[in-house]
């Protein structure tokens, strides 16, 4: 199925303005969703908006937006108030700075979108700007779905990828994690050497397609088994051993990797198994 654009506007770089379409780069449909049911009759429950002051259900037409400026005190903000906020980014992805792609810390990335030219006449200008941005990411702002976002735009294959970014004020400092204060600043060089050797044995070209959502696959297998009327039997989960001697654990890690590498076999990164028992007592492997 062809992707559908969810937004149309313009990509602006200095005096160059290109009509573009925005497409979500991720697929939420791949996530398993559950409904809340009444356990007694398995009827889907309804979420109702209830006013505890008036002690009655409130219709959507009676709802307004309120900002709590003090505890229990609100100021009402209407749609007319929101429309008064006019910024250039309402219909324009305005790139005001360029930096090396690697300068963007992944912790700032929120969501990703694809950009494509809107119309044949925009395609050539789009291609020229994409080539001109090679190795760089453009930083700017755009208003999407009711709010303004800080964004980064970079080339990818035939198109451009736009990432919505968190603002600096939204990022918590790692210094706020108190447990990290117990991490020693100095470590034994011989342990570091072994640790690097262990890491090096797993070094390989990255292909994220090799990885599957094992939790989703396992959950899907359980759902299929229950639909088929089979009893699900949970597999035994072994607790990982506690590391008592770090040097010994590192050496054993190297030995285990060396043993595996002697046997040429591709690792199955995404396989999970569960067992299900049918009505007649037989067990079936579900993967």
Helices and strands as residue ranges (DSSP letters): E 7-13, E 16-24, G 28-30, E 37-38, E 43-44, E 50-51, E 56-57, G 60-62, E 65-70, E 73-77, H 79-83, G 88-90, E 92-100, G 101-103, G 106-108, E 109-117, H 120-132, E 136-144, E 147-156, E 159-165, G 168-170, G 174-176, G 178-182, H 189-201, G 208-210, H 214-227, E 231-233, H 246-261, E 274-277, E 283-286
